[in-house]
Amino acid sequence: MEKPLSKNIFLRAFRRLDELVANNKVTLIAGGGGAMILAHNYPLATTDLDAISKSMTPEELDPFVKKIAREQDLPPDWLNPYFSTFTHTLPQDYGDRLISVFKGEKLEVLALGREDLLIMKCFAARAKDVSHARALVRAGADIKFVENHIEKLRAKRIPGADRALDFLDELQI
C-alpha cells in the first residue's frame, strides 16, 4: 500500500490546489475515508480523497491533481471522483449536513456529515467499512434517520438497498 494520507497532507494539497485554480471558484464535496479523517477526526489509512466538484469536471481538475501529486509525492489519483458511484443514495438534503474542512481564496472543501457517510458506507458494504461505520455510530450518527432513508430507497427499488440495510443491521449487533 502507498503511504497513507493524513489530515495535514490533505490540507497542504488543498492549499496548493487553491493556488492552482486561481481563475475558478471550486467547491469539492468529500466522502469516504478522506471525509472520515478531515471532518470526523477518525484515524485511518487512506491513499486518496473521494471528492466531487460542483464547478469543474473531473477532466478539468485532473491536471491540477496530477501536478500536486508530482510536487508533493502523492499518488496520481490522490483526489478522485470514485464515490460519485454512490451519490444517488444520498438524501436530497445532504447539503444541510456538509462540514467545511478547508476554505481558501478560490477552493472550499466540504465533507459529508455522519449520517450521509454512514449511508454511503452501508451501500459500499466492504469489510473495511465496518469499523468506519461503527465509528460514525459511536460519534452520534442518527441510525434511525439512516435506516428510514435506506428503507425509502429500497421502496424505490434502488439496487443495493437490501444489502445496505443488512449491513446496517450487522453494525448494531
Backbone as CSV, one residue per row, in Angstrom:
resi,resn,N_x,N_y,N_z,CA_x,CA_y,CA_z,C_x,C_y,C_z
1,MET,0.846,-1.187,0.000,0.000,0.000,0.000,0.886,1.244,0.000
2,GLU,0.429,2.252,-0.715,1.151,3.520,-0.728,1.060,4.171,0.647
3,LYS,1.858,5.186,0.832,1.892,5.915,2.108,0.504,6.508,2.412
4,PRO,-0.016,6.266,3.625,-1.328,6.812,3.973,-1.290,8.343,4.057
5,LEU,-2.408,8.939,3.691,-2.517,10.392,3.695,-3.183,10.850,4.988
6,SER,-2.593,11.852,5.598,-3.100,12.389,6.863,-3.860,13.686,6.606
7,LYS,-4.478,14.186,7.647,-5.191,15.460,7.557,-4.235,16.567,7.103
8,ASN,-3.024,16.602,7.672,-2.062,17.637,7.303,-1.647,17.542,5.840
9,ILE,-1.478,16.329,5.339,-1.112,16.144,3.929,-2.245,16.637,3.031
10,PHE,-3.477,16.289,3.375,-4.624,16.771,2.590,-4.677,18.295,2.599
11,LEU,-4.508,18.906,3.770,-4.600,20.364,3.870,-3.508,21.049,3.056
12,ARG,-2.294,20.503,3.067,-1.209,21.058,2.251,-1.565,20.958,0.761
13,ALA,-2.123,19.840,0.348,-2.529,19.666,-1.046,-3.670,20.629,-1.401
14,PHE,-4.601,20.849,-0.485,-5.691,21.792,-0.743,-5.168,23.215,-0.906
15,ARG,-4.177,23.596,-0.079,-3.612,24.947,-0.197,-3.015,25.141,-1.594
16,ARG,-2.315,24.126,-2.085,-1.721,24.203,-3.418,-2.812,24.208,-4.494
17,LEU,-3.834,23.398,-4.327,-4.934,23.383,-5.289,-5.629,24.736,-5.317
18,ASP,-5.766,25.373,-4.163,-6.352,26.711,-4.076,-5.558,27.697,-4.932
19,GLU,-4.234,27.569,-4.918,-3.383,28.434,-5.754,-3.574,28.137,-7.239
20,LEU,-3.676,26.862,-7.577,-3.722,26.463,-8.980,-5.053,26.771,-9.658
21,VAL,-6.142,26.781,-8.931,-7.454,27.037,-9.538,-7.810,28.519,-9.465
22,ALA,-6.807,29.354,-9.516,-6.957,30.784,-9.286,-8.056,31.449,-10.118
23,ASN,-8.352,30.941,-11.303,-9.371,31.581,-12.146,-10.763,30.998,-11.947
24,ASN,-10.893,30.065,-11.054,-12.176,29.391,-10.827,-12.542,29.423,-9.354
25,LYS,-13.824,29.391,-9.093,-14.325,29.172,-7.735,-14.689,27.695,-7.689
26,VAL,-14.036,26.934,-6.818,-14.216,25.485,-6.808,-14.690,25.024,-5.432
27,THR,-15.732,24.210,-5.448,-16.206,23.562,-4.236,-16.110,22.064,-4.452
28,LEU,-15.441,21.389,-3.528,-15.346,19.936,-3.562,-16.183,19.373,-2.427
29,ILE,-16.872,18.280,-2.711,-17.603,17.564,-1.674,-16.902,16.226,-1.494
30,ALA,-16.404,16.017,-0.285,-15.613,14.828,0.023,-16.448,13.784,0.745
31,GLY,-16.191,12.542,0.382,-16.820,11.407,1.052,-15.740,10.396,1.401
32,GLY,-16.146,9.208,1.772,-15.199,8.123,2.011,-14.264,8.360,3.178
33,GLY,-13.121,7.638,3.124,-12.145,7.695,4.206,-11.571,9.080,4.422
34,GLY,-11.375,9.825,3.337,-10.856,11.187,3.474,-11.774,12.068,4.297
35,ALA,-13.077,11.937,4.092,-14.043,12.704,4.886,-14.013,12.253,6.343
36,MET,-13.798,10.951,6.551,-13.689,10.436,7.930,-12.520,11.115,8.646
37,ILE,-11.398,11.264,7.940,-10.206,11.883,8.518,-10.410,13.382,8.722
38,LEU,-10.878,14.064,7.680,-10.945,15.523,7.694,-12.043,16.097,8.581
39,ALA,-13.213,15.496,8.544,-14.353,16.092,9.247,-14.707,15.388,10.545
40,HIS,-14.318,14.126,10.652,-14.776,13.345,11.796,-13.621,12.837,12.659
41,ASN,-12.419,13.320,12.345,-11.212,13.016,13.125,-11.026,11.528,13.403
42,TYR,-11.372,10.715,12.419,-11.220,9.280,12.553,-9.888,8.866,11.950
43,PRO,-8.991,8.307,12.740,-7.675,7.937,12.210,-7.766,6.635,11.408
44,LEU,-7.500,6.733,10.137,-7.476,5.545,9.299,-6.443,5.732,8.213
45,ALA,-6.109,4.664,7.549,-5.138,4.715,6.460,-5.889,4.787,5.145
46,THR,-5.708,5.880,4.432,-6.286,6.023,3.103,-5.242,6.630,2.197
47,THR,-5.315,6.307,0.931,-4.344,6.833,-0.025,-4.980,7.829,-0.981
48,ASP,-6.249,8.190,-0.711,-6.910,9.125,-1.618,-8.040,9.861,-0.914
49,LEU,-8.557,10.848,-1.614,-9.732,11.582,-1.156,-10.781,11.443,-2.240
50,ASP,-11.879,10.811,-1.885,-13.007,10.696,-2.802,-13.767,12.017,-2.732
51,ALA,-13.789,12.740,-3.839,-14.468,14.034,-3.837,-15.010,14.352,-5.222
52,ILE,-16.108,15.066,-5.229,-16.672,15.532,-6.489,-16.695,17.054,-6.457
53,SER,-16.516,17.632,-7.620,-16.524,19.086,-7.742,-17.893,19.529,-8.217
54,LYS,-18.360,20.616,-7.644,-19.634,21.175,-8.075,-19.440,22.179,-9.221
55,SER,-18.181,22.483,-9.547,-17.960,23.545,-10.527,-16.982,23.184,-11.645
56,MET,-16.229,22.111,-11.475,-15.282,21.674,-12.505,-15.508,20.194,-12.773
57,THR,-15.297,19.800,-14.012,-15.402,18.380,-14.335,-14.138,17.680,-13.833
58,PRO,-14.210,16.362,-13.645,-13.002,15.619,-13.262,-11.864,15.837,-14.270
59,GLU,-12.210,15.963,-15.539,-11.189,16.172,-16.578,-10.519,17.541,-16.440
60,GLU,-11.267,18.554,-16.028,-10.691,19.884,-15.823,-9.807,19.924,-14.578
61,LEU,-10.194,19.186,-13.567,-9.481,19.168,-12.298,-8.226,18.299,-12.353
62,ASP,-8.256,17.258,-13.185,-7.198,16.253,-13.206,-5.776,16.807,-13.412
63,PRO,-5.542,17.749,-14.324,-4.167,18.255,-14.467,-3.623,18.880,-13.175
64,PHE,-4.485,19.550,-12.422,-4.068,20.147,-11.148,-3.741,19.054,-10.132
65,VAL,-4.581,18.024,-10.097,-4.381,16.897,-9.174,-3.052,16.214,-9.479
66,LYS,-2.787,15.984,-10.738,-1.544,15.307,-11.143,-0.319,16.183,-10.824
67,LYS,-0.439,17.490,-11.053,0.671,18.412,-10.756,0.997,18.387,-9.255
68,ILE,-0.034,18.445,-8.421,0.169,18.401,-6.969,0.762,17.056,-6.566
69,ALA,0.300,15.994,-7.204,0.840,14.658,-6.908,2.344,14.631,-7.160
70,ARG,2.765,15.181,-8.283,4.212,15.212,-8.597,4.968,16.095,-7.603
71,GLU,4.439,17.264,-7.317,5.114,18.215,-6.432,5.220,17.705,-4.993
72,GLN,4.180,17.015,-4.527,4.119,16.646,-3.108,4.277,15.135,-2.881
73,ASP,4.700,14.436,-3.913,4.930,12.989,-3.820,3.690,12.246,-3.312
74,LEU,2.570,12.512,-3.968,1.304,11.865,-3.643,0.928,10.904,-4.770
75,PRO,0.023,9.973,-4.517,-0.447,9.118,-5.611,-1.108,9.985,-6.690
76,PRO,-1.006,9.610,-7.957,-1.566,10.443,-9.030,-3.074,10.652,-8.919
77,ASP,-3.759,9.737,-8.246,-5.208,9.877,-8.062,-5.555,10.191,-6.605
78,TRP,-4.700,10.973,-5.944,-4.926,11.302,-4.536,-6.289,11.968,-4.344
79,LEU,-6.779,12.637,-5.384,-8.116,13.236,-5.383,-8.839,12.634,-6.578
80,ASN,-9.954,11.976,-6.320,-10.655,11.311,-7.416,-12.162,11.315,-7.160
81,PRO,-12.949,11.126,-8.216,-14.409,11.172,-8.085,-15.058,9.805,-7.870
82,TYR,-14.308,8.815,-7.373,-14.828,7.454,-7.289,-16.136,7.341,-6.517
83,PHE,-16.311,8.143,-5.470,-17.511,7.966,-4.662,-18.765,8.484,-5.363
84,SER,-18.603,9.113,-6.521,-19.781,9.566,-7.265,-20.688,8.394,-7.620
85,THR,-20.138,7.181,-7.597,-20.912,5.961,-7.842,-22.070,5.837,-6.864
86,PHE,-21.897,6.364,-5.656,-22.912,6.194,-4.616,-23.704,7.469,-4.312
87,THR,-23.444,8.564,-5.010,-24.123,9.817,-4.654,-25.636,9.735,-4.857
88,HIS,-26.093,8.848,-5.727,-27.541,8.706,-5.929,-28.246,8.163,-4.676
89,THR,-27.474,7.666,-3.720,-28.075,7.134,-2.490,-28.237,8.205,-1.410
90,LEU,-27.665,9.368,-1.638,-27.719,10.418,-0.608,-29.096,11.071,-0.543
91,PRO,-29.519,11.469,0.661,-30.776,12.217,0.786,-30.649,13.565,0.060
92,GLN,-31.767,14.084,-0.401,-31.735,15.359,-1.118,-31.176,16.489,-0.258
93,ASP,-31.361,16.415,1.050,-30.914,17.496,1.930,-29.517,17.260,2.508
94,TYR,-28.713,16.392,1.882,-27.366,16.107,2.424,-26.540,17.388,2.547
95,GLY,-26.795,18.356,1.696,-26.060,19.620,1.732,-26.219,20.368,3.049
96,ASP,-27.328,20.121,3.741,-27.563,20.763,5.038,-26.605,20.250,6.114
97,ARG,-25.998,19.070,5.875,-25.134,18.452,6.873,-23.651,18.483,6.494
98,LEU,-23.314,19.153,5.393,-21.914,19.225,4.978,-21.089,19.990,6.011
99,ILE,-19.846,19.578,6.155,-18.931,20.178,7.130,-17.754,20.780,6.375
100,SER,-17.505,22.063,6.570,-16.375,22.712,5.904,-15.060,22.236,6.532
101,VAL,-14.161,21.725,5.694,-12.873,21.239,6.202,-11.700,22.047,5.654
102,PHE,-11.956,22.886,4.643,-10.924,23.769,4.107,-11.607,24.906,3.370
103,LYS,-11.117,26.133,3.599,-11.633,27.286,2.862,-10.467,28.170,2.491
104,GLY,-10.168,28.209,1.199,-9.126,29.076,0.689,-9.743,30.253,-0.037
105,GLU,-8.943,30.918,-0.882,-9.463,32.050,-1.642,-10.424,31.603,-2.739
106,LYS,-10.121,30.493,-3.397,-10.949,30.003,-4.502,-11.508,28.602,-4.266
107,LEU,-10.906,27.867,-3.346,-11.291,26.482,-3.105,-11.933,26.317,-1.741
108,GLU,-13.064,25.626,-1.722,-13.657,25.202,-0.459,-13.872,23.696,-0.548
109,VAL,-13.532,23.001,0.526,-13.739,21.556,0.598,-14.724,21.294,1.727
110,LEU,-15.804,20.624,1.376,-16.856,20.254,2.323,-16.893,18.736,2.418
111,ALA,-17.117,18.217,3.603,-17.183,16.770,3.790,-18.599,16.371,4.196
112,LEU,-18.968,15.162,3.788,-20.280,14.645,4.158,-20.414,14.529,5.668
113,GLY,-21.616,14.780,6.146,-21.916,14.606,7.556,-21.999,13.128,7.917
114,ARG,-22.111,12.851,9.213,-22.081,11.469,9.707,-23.144,10.572,9.073
115,GLU,-24.388,11.041,9.043,-25.462,10.201,8.511,-25.249,9.882,7.035
116,ASP,-24.829,10.882,6.283,-24.645,10.686,4.844,-23.457,9.769,4.554
117,LEU,-22.390,9.924,5.327,-21.259,8.995,5.199,-21.683,7.578,5.562
118,LEU,-22.491,7.459,6.610,-22.946,6.135,7.027,-23.802,5.492,5.936
119,ILE,-24.644,6.265,5.297,-25.454,5.728,4.194,-24.530,5.191,3.102
120,MET,-23.526,5.966,2.745,-22.611,5.527,1.686,-21.804,4.299,2.118
121,LYS,-21.391,4.260,3.375,-20.660,3.090,3.877,-21.547,1.842,3.817
122,CYS,-22.835,2.009,4.128,-23.760,0.877,4.062,-23.905,0.365,2.629
123,PHE,-23.950,1.261,1.679,-24.066,0.837,0.277,-22.767,0.225,-0.233
124,ALA,-21.637,0.734,0.219,-20.356,0.144,-0.198,-20.214,-1.244,0.424
125,ALA,-20.568,-1.356,1.699,-20.633,-2.634,2.420,-19.389,-3.498,2.291
126,ARG,-18.231,-2.863,2.342,-16.975,-3.623,2.301,-16.543,-3.933,3.731
127,ALA,-15.712,-4.934,3.881,-15.229,-5.299,5.213,-14.570,-4.105,5.895
128,LYS,-13.790,-3.322,5.144,-13.099,-2.182,5.758,-14.061,-1.078,6.195
129,ASP,-15.297,-1.106,5.687,-16.270,-0.086,6.062,-16.916,-0.339,7.415
130,VAL,-16.803,-1.553,7.928,-17.450,-1.889,9.200,-16.919,-0.995,10.325
131,SER,-15.604,-0.909,10.468,-15.057,-0.088,11.562,-15.363,1.388,11.353
132,HIS,-15.358,1.842,10.106,-15.687,3.247,9.821,-17.140,3.524,10.210
133,ALA,-18.024,2.626,9.799,-19.446,2.805,10.080,-19.711,2.769,11.590
134,ARG,-19.068,1.850,12.276,-19.258,1.781,13.735,-18.752,3.057,14.410
135,ALA,-17.665,3.609,13.895,-17.137,4.867,14.450,-18.144,6.006,14.244
136,LEU,-18.794,6.029,13.093,-19.804,7.059,12.835,-20.983,6.907,13.798
137,VAL,-21.372,5.674,14.056,-22.465,5.418,15.006,-22.049,5.862,16.408
138,ARG,-20.843,5.488,16.825,-20.353,5.908,18.156,-20.268,7.429,18.271
139,ALA,-19.964,8.084,17.146,-19.840,9.544,17.153,-21.196,10.244,17.134
140,GLY,-22.267,9.458,17.055,-23.597,10.059,17.155,-24.429,10.074,15.892
141,ALA,-24.034,9.351,14.857,-24.852,9.296,13.644,-26.246,8.791,14.007
142,ASP,-27.246,9.395,13.438,-28.642,9.051,13.716,-29.011,7.806,12.910
143,ILE,-28.948,6.647,13.566,-29.198,5.374,12.888,-30.624,5.302,12.349
144,LYS,-31.567,5.837,13.075,-32.969,5.790,12.620,-33.129,6.576,11.322
145,PHE,-32.492,7.734,11.233,-32.528,8.539,10.003,-31.960,7.725,8.841
146,VAL,-30.814,7.101,9.079,-30.139,6.310,8.047,-31.029,5.143,7.617
147,GLU,-31.564,4.432,8.600,-32.426,3.284,8.293,-33.666,3.716,7.504
148,ASN,-34.317,4.787,7.931,-35.513,5.284,7.219,-35.174,5.671,5.787
149,HIS,-34.034,6.320,5.605,-33.653,6.738,4.254,-33.390,5.519,3.364
150,ILE,-32.661,4.552,3.881,-32.372,3.357,3.076,-33.659,2.582,2.794
151,GLU,-34.588,2.562,3.748,-35.898,1.918,3.514,-36.629,2.596,2.352
152,LYS,-36.571,3.930,2.307,-37.207,4.661,1.193,-36.554,4.288,-0.137
153,LEU,-35.225,4.144,-0.126,-34.524,3.753,-1.351,-34.908,2.333,-1.760
154,ARG,-35.076,1.472,-0.772,-35.497,0.100,-1.079,-36.890,0.098,-1.707
155,ALA,-37.781,0.934,-1.169,-39.133,1.032,-1.726,-39.100,1.519,-3.177
156,LYS,-38.096,2.310,-3.503,-37.932,2.802,-4.891,-37.154,1.803,-5.749
157,ARG,-36.819,0.661,-5.142,-36.074,-0.408,-5.823,-34.670,0.031,-6.275
158,ILE,-34.025,0.837,-5.430,-32.647,1.252,-5.712,-31.745,0.036,-5.473
159,PRO,-30.948,-0.336,-6.481,-30.072,-1.505,-6.316,-29.126,-1.344,-5.118
160,GLY,-29.003,-2.429,-4.351,-28.095,-2.439,-3.212,-28.734,-2.036,-1.896
161,ALA,-29.987,-1.556,-1.932,-30.628,-1.088,-0.699,-30.831,-2.231,0.298
162,ASP,-31.202,-3.409,-0.186,-31.372,-4.554,0.729,-30.052,-4.877,1.427
163,ARG,-28.982,-4.925,0.639,-27.666,-5.224,1.214,-27.245,-4.128,2.186
164,ALA,-27.556,-2.868,1.860,-27.215,-1.745,2.745,-27.947,-1.873,4.084
165,LEU,-29.211,-2.285,4.049,-29.961,-2.483,5.295,-29.377,-3.636,6.104
166,ASP,-28.986,-4.704,5.425,-28.340,-5.827,6.122,-27.050,-5.366,6.793
167,PHE,-26.264,-4.564,6.073,-25.006,-4.042,6.613,-25.290,-3.212,7.866
168,LEU,-26.301,-2.342,7.795,-26.664,-1.504,8.943,-27.112,-2.371,10.120
169,ASP,-27.892,-3.401,9.841,-28.329,-4.306,10.909,-27.130,-4.988,11.575
170,GLU,-26.167,-5.426,10.789,-24.975,-6.093,11.327,-24.181,-5.166,12.246
171,LEU,-24.182,-3.878,11.947,-23.440,-2.911,12.777,-23.997,-2.864,14.195
172,GLN,-25.268,-3.118,14.312,-25.948,-2.929,15.590,-25.936,-4.183,16.456
173,ILE,-25.285,-5.233,15.985,-25.208,-6.469,16.768,-24.108,-6.368,17.799
